[in-house]
Amino acid sequence: MLGVSLGVLILIVALSVINGSITTMRGEALKSVPHVTISGPEMANNWRAEIAQAEADPEVIAAAPFIEGEAAMRFQGVNHFVRLRGVDPELEATVVENSSERYQELLSLLGETENGIVLGAQLAGSLGIYSGEEVSATSLGSLLQRSLSDTLGFRVIGFADFGIYSNNNIALIKLNQAQDLFANDNGIDVQLRLKVADVFRAEEIATETFADSSEDEIVSWNEAQANLFNALNMEKILTSFMLLMIVVIGAVNIISTLVMVVSDKTSDIAILRTMGASRSSVMKIFVLQGMVAGIFGTAVGAFLGILLANYVTELSLMLERLINFIFTEGNVYFISHLRTQVNFGEVLMVCIAALLISFLATLYPAYRASKIQPADVLRYE
């Protein structure tokens, strides 16, 4: 029972931590990645009509145009390749998944500044750029053509949080300036980004909204970040499989315990058989005994797993303080911002798997008990 409890507990806590990590990473990614991106050959001329069509759908919160391409940003003789995104500051403020007031202020300031640029915080830090500095940008296409005539100058108006995956390589400028900068770059055109009510149905919502626009290409956030989230989901599956082995080990204990009980109770089983007990009745006795351990072990493990998953951050902070109190110069720091998310559907699946494994573990000992021949056992009694 203890083995099954430990396996279920660890599995629930591990899945909760992974769920929390995926949720955190999704939130960071959506600070810069659109919920849905719509692109098409006529988008540059018709994006206002497309926005009106999108906002007519109640499941679409907002829509905004943007253009994005690779560019070389030059500051004090040093070049750095960035993803330069041109936006309409007023519309962009309605679609971004960023609750920071500072970000909204920067978008407002970008709209008021003639040649302003907003840099990711990590990008600015790596280049040593401060607000008010002057930078220049050249599109990658112009750079490959050895043409510097399209280079534009910008004044840094501030730094924004674009999420942990984009802070080091993204910058914002106005949409019209981006169109001028990337005018000679093939394949870089105006696109539309949507903010939808349910990010998990983003592609479905966009497909229904633009069902009449067969030429438009729709790319959802999970498709754009497929490599990241596929890797996280694969890690979750493999971790679950490995931790499920702890439950299997607990089930092996059930097998060994029942086998010893069968050996110890051979005479009692034979007497029951002579009194009229059938083989199926004997099997049910040992299946029930094994399932009691499995059921109690699963219930205790699930309860403690949910409890620990909800308080793992507080417990890690307490342990951190205790260790640093004992070892005053240790400076031990755990992941104090660890986030967990309990998915009760997954908890139910873990419990079902543990019960199924426990049930399978009872079959062999129960079968052995049912095959005992009363005459052979009681011959010398």
C-alpha positions in Angstrom: 0.0 0.0 0.0 2.9 2.4 0.8 4.5 1.7 -2.5 1.4 2.5 -4.5 0.7 5.6 -2.3 4.3 6.9 -3.0 4.0 6.3 -6.7 0.6 8.0 -7.0 1.8 11.0 -4.9 5.0 11.6 -6.8 3.3 11.2 -10.2 0.5 13.7 -9.3 3.1 16.3 -7.9 5.4 15.9 -11.0 2.5 16.3 -13.4 1.3 19.4 -11.5 4.7 21.0 -11.7 5.0 20.2 -15.4 1.5 21.7 -16.0 2.5 24.8 -14.1 5.7 25.2 -16.1 3.8 24.7 -19.4 1.3 27.3 -18.3 4.0 29.8 -17.4 5.9 29.2 -20.6 2.7 29.6 -22.6 2.0 32.9 -20.9 5.6 34.1 -21.6 5.4 33.0 -25.3 2.0 34.8 -25.8 3.5 38.1 -24.7 5.1 38.3 -28.2 3.4 35.6 -30.2 -0.1 36.4 -31.6 -3.0 34.1 -30.7 -3.6 33.8 -34.4 -1.8 35.2 -37.4 -3.7 35.8 -40.7 -1.8 36.4 -43.9 -2.8 36.7 -47.5 -1.9 38.3 -50.8 -4.4 41.2 -50.4 -3.9 41.8 -46.7 -1.7 44.9 -47.2 -4.6 46.7 -48.9 -7.6 45.1 -47.1 -6.5 44.8 -43.5 -9.0 47.3 -42.3 -11.9 45.3 -43.8 -10.4 42.1 -42.4 -10.3 43.7 -38.9 -14.0 44.6 -39.2 -14.8 41.1 -40.3 -12.8 39.6 -37.4 -14.3 41.9 -34.7 -17.8 40.9 -35.9 -17.2 37.5 -34.3 -18.0 37.6 -30.6 -15.2 35.2 -29.8 -12.6 37.5 -31.3 -11.6 40.2 -28.7 -9.5 42.4 -31.0 -7.4 42.5 -34.2 -4.4 44.5 -35.3 -2.1 44.6 -38.3 1.7 44.1 -38.1 4.7 43.4 -40.3 7.7 41.5 -39.1 11.1 40.8 -40.6 14.8 40.2 -39.9 16.9 43.3 -39.7 20.4 44.4 -38.6 20.4 47.0 -35.9 23.5 49.1 -35.5 24.6 50.9 -32.4 28.0 52.5 -31.8 29.5 50.4 -34.7 28.1 47.1 -33.5 25.6 45.1 -35.5 22.9 42.9 -33.9 20.3 40.9 -35.8 16.8 41.4 -34.5 13.2 40.7 -35.4 11.8 44.1 -36.2 8.0 44.3 -35.9 6.0 47.2 -37.2 2.7 47.8 -35.4 -0.1 50.3 -35.2 0.4 51.4 -31.6 -3.3 52.1 -31.0 -4.6 48.8 -32.3 -1.6 46.9 -30.9 -2.6 47.9 -27.4 -5.8 46.0 -27.7 -4.3 42.6 -28.8 -1.2 42.2 -26.8 -1.2 39.5 -24.0 0.7 41.8 -21.7 -1.0 43.3 -18.6 1.9 45.6 -17.8 0.9 49.3 -17.6 4.4 50.2 -18.7 4.0 48.3 -21.9 0.8 50.2 -22.7 2.5 53.5 -21.9 5.4 52.6 -24.3 2.9 51.8 -27.1 1.2 55.2 -26.5 4.6 56.9 -26.6 5.6 55.0 -29.8 2.5 56.4 -31.5 3.5 60.0 -30.5 7.2 59.7 -31.4 8.2 60.3 -35.0 11.0 57.7 -35.3 10.7 55.8 -32.0 11.7 52.2 -31.3 10.9 50.0 -28.3 13.5 47.3 -27.5 13.3 44.1 -25.5 14.8 44.5 -22.1 17.4 41.8 -22.5 18.3 43.0 -26.0 18.9 46.6 -24.7 21.0 45.2 -21.8 23.2 43.1 -24.0 24.0 46.1 -26.2 24.3 48.6 -23.4 21.6 50.9 -24.9 19.8 53.5 -22.8 16.6 55.5 -23.5 17.2 58.4 -25.8 20.1 56.6 -27.7 20.1 56.6 -31.5 20.2 53.4 -33.5 19.9 52.5 -37.1 18.3 49.5 -38.8 18.8 47.8 -42.2 16.5 45.1 -43.5 18.1 41.7 -44.1 17.2 41.8 -47.8 18.9 45.2 -48.3 22.0 43.9 -46.4 22.3 40.9 -48.7 22.0 43.2 -51.7 24.7 45.4 -50.2 22.4 48.3 -50.3 22.4 50.7 -47.3 20.1 53.3 -48.9 17.1 51.8 -47.1 18.7 52.2 -43.7 16.4 54.1 -41.2 17.4 55.8 -37.9 15.4 55.5 -34.7 15.5 56.9 -31.2 15.1 54.4 -28.3 12.0 55.4 -26.3 12.0 52.6 -23.8 12.3 48.9 -23.0 9.5 46.3 -22.8 9.0 42.8 -21.6 8.3 40.6 -24.6 8.5 37.4 -22.6 11.5 35.2 -21.8 11.7 33.9 -25.4 11.7 37.2 -27.2 13.4 39.8 -24.9 16.7 39.3 -26.6 15.8 39.8 -30.2 12.6 41.8 -30.8 12.0 45.5 -31.3 8.9 47.5 -32.2 8.5 50.4 -34.6 5.5 52.0 -36.4 3.8 50.0 -39.1 4.4 52.6 -41.9 8.1 52.8 -41.1 8.4 49.0 -41.2 6.6 49.0 -44.6 9.2 51.4 -45.9 12.1 49.4 -44.4 11.0 46.0 -45.8 9.7 47.3 -49.1 12.3 45.5 -51.1 12.3 42.3 -49.0 10.3 39.4 -50.7 7.8 37.6 -48.5 7.5 40.2 -45.8 4.0 41.7 -46.0 1.3 43.0 -43.7 -0.3 40.4 -41.6 -3.2 40.4 -39.1 -3.0 39.2 -35.5 -6.1 38.2 -33.5 -6.7 38.1 -29.8 -9.3 35.4 -29.1 -11.4 34.5 -26.0 -10.1 30.9 -25.9 -6.5 30.4 -26.8 -6.9 26.6 -27.0 -9.5 27.1 -29.8 -7.6 29.9 -31.5 -7.3 28.2 -34.9 -10.9 26.9 -34.9 -12.2 30.4 -34.1 -10.1 32.0 -36.9 -11.1 29.4 -39.4 -14.8 30.0 -38.7 -14.3 33.8 -38.8 -12.5 33.8 -42.2 -14.3 30.8 -43.7 -15.0 32.9 -46.9 -11.4 34.0 -47.4 -9.9 30.9 -49.0 -6.7 32.6 -49.9 -5.8 33.6 -46.3 -3.3 31.5 -44.4 -4.1 30.9 -40.7 -1.3 30.1 -38.2 -2.2 29.7 -34.5 0.2 30.3 -31.6 0.7 26.6 -30.8 1.6 25.9 -34.5 4.0 28.8 -34.5 5.6 27.5 -31.3 5.2 23.9 -32.1 8.8 22.8 -31.4 8.7 24.3 -27.9 5.3 22.8 -26.8 5.8 19.5 -28.5 9.1 19.1 -26.6 7.3 20.0 -23.3 4.5 17.6 -23.9 6.9 14.8 -24.9 8.8 15.5 -21.7 5.6 15.3 -19.7 4.7 11.9 -21.3 8.2 10.4 -20.7 8.3 11.7 -17.1 4.8 10.2 -16.4 5.9 6.9 -17.8 9.0 6.7 -15.7 7.2 7.7 -12.5 4.5 5.2 -13.3 7.2 2.6 -12.7 7.0 3.4 -9.0 3.4 2.3 -9.0 4.5 -0.9 -10.8 7.0 -1.5 -8.1 4.3 -1.1 -5.5 2.2 -3.6 -7.5 5.1 -6.1 -7.4 5.0 -5.8 -3.6 1.3 -6.7 -3.8 2.2 -9.8 -5.9 5.0 -10.9 -3.5 2.7 -10.3 -0.4 -0.2 -12.3 -1.9 2.1 -15.1 -3.0 3.4 -15.5 0.6 -0.2 -15.4 1.9 -1.2 -18.2 -0.5 1.8 -20.3 0.6 1.0 -19.6 4.3 -2.8 -20.3 3.9 -2.6 -23.4 1.7 -4.3 -25.6 4.3 -7.0 -23.0 4.9 -7.7 -22.8 1.1 -7.9 -26.6 0.9 -10.4 -26.7 3.7 -12.5 -24.0 2.0 -12.4 -26.0 -1.2 -13.6 -29.2 0.6 -16.4 -27.2 2.2 -17.7 -26.4 -1.3 -15.9 -23.1 -2.2 -15.4 -22.8 -5.9 -12.1 -21.8 -7.6 -13.7 -18.5 -8.6 -14.6 -17.8 -5.0 -11.0 -18.4 -3.9 -9.7 -16.2 -6.7 -12.1 -13.4 -5.6 -10.8 -13.6 -2.0 -7.2 -12.9 -3.1 -8.2 -10.3 -5.7 -10.2 -8.5 -3.0 -7.3 -8.6 -0.6 -4.9 -7.2 -3.2 -7.4 -4.5 -4.3 -7.9 -3.3 -0.8 -4.2 -2.4 -0.7 -4.4 -0.9 -4.1 -7.5 1.2 -3.4 -6.3 2.5 0.0 -2.8 3.2 -1.5 -4.3 5.1 -4.4 -6.7 7.1 -2.2 -4.0 8.1 0.2 -1.5 8.9 -2.6 -4.0 11.0 -4.5 -5.0 13.0 -1.4 -1.4 13.7 -0.3 -0.4 14.3 -3.9 -3.0 17.0 -4.4 -2.3 18.5 -1.0 1.5 18.6 -1.7 1.0 20.0 -5.2 -1.0 22.9 -3.9 1.6 23.8 -1.3 4.9 22.8 -2.9 6.0 26.4 -3.5 5.4 27.3 0.2 7.2 24.2 1.3 10.2 24.9 -0.8 10.4 28.4 0.6 10.2 27.0 4.2 12.9 24.5 3.4 15.1 27.2 1.8 14.8 29.4 4.9 15.5 26.5 7.3 18.7 25.4 5.4 19.9 29.0 5.2 19.2 29.4 8.9 21.2 26.3 9.8 24.0 27.0 7.4 24.3 30.8 7.7 26.7 31.1 4.8 25.1 28.5 2.6 23.0 30.8 0.5 20.8 27.9 -0.8 18.0 29.1 -3.1 15.3 26.8 -4.4 12.9 27.7 -7.2 10.8 30.1 -5.1 8.6 31.0 -8.1 7.7 27.4 -8.8 4.2 27.2 -10.1 2.0 24.1 -10.0 -1.4 23.4 -11.6 -3.4 20.4 -10.6 -5.4 18.9 -13.5 -8.1 16.7 -11.9 -8.6 14.9 -15.2 -5.0 13.7 -15.0 -5.4 12.9 -11.3 -8.3 10.6 -12.2 -6.2 9.0 -15.0 -3.4 8.3 -12.5 -5.8 6.8 -10.0 -7.3 4.6 -12.7 -3.9 3.5 -13.9 -2.8 2.7 -10.3 -6.0 0.7 -9.7 -5.6 -1.2 -12.9 -2.0 -2.1 -12.2 -3.0 -3.2 -8.7 -5.8 -5.4 -10.1 -3.4 -7.0 -12.6 -1.0 -7.7 -9.8 -3.6 -9.8 -7.9 -4.4 -12.1 -10.8 -1.3 -14.4 -10.6 -1.4 -15.1 -6.8 -5.2 -15.5 -7.0 -4.8 -18.0 -9.9 -2.2 -19.9 -7.9 -4.6 -20.1 -5.0 -7.4 -21.4 -7.1 -5.3 -24.2 -8.5 -4.6 -25.7 -5.1 -5.8 -29.3 -5.0 -7.4 -30.1 -1.5 -6.5 -33.8 -1.7 -2.8 -33.1 -2.2 -2.6 -30.6 0.7 -4.7 -32.5 3.2 -3.3 -35.9 2.5 -1.0 -35.9 5.5 -3.2 -33.7 7.8 
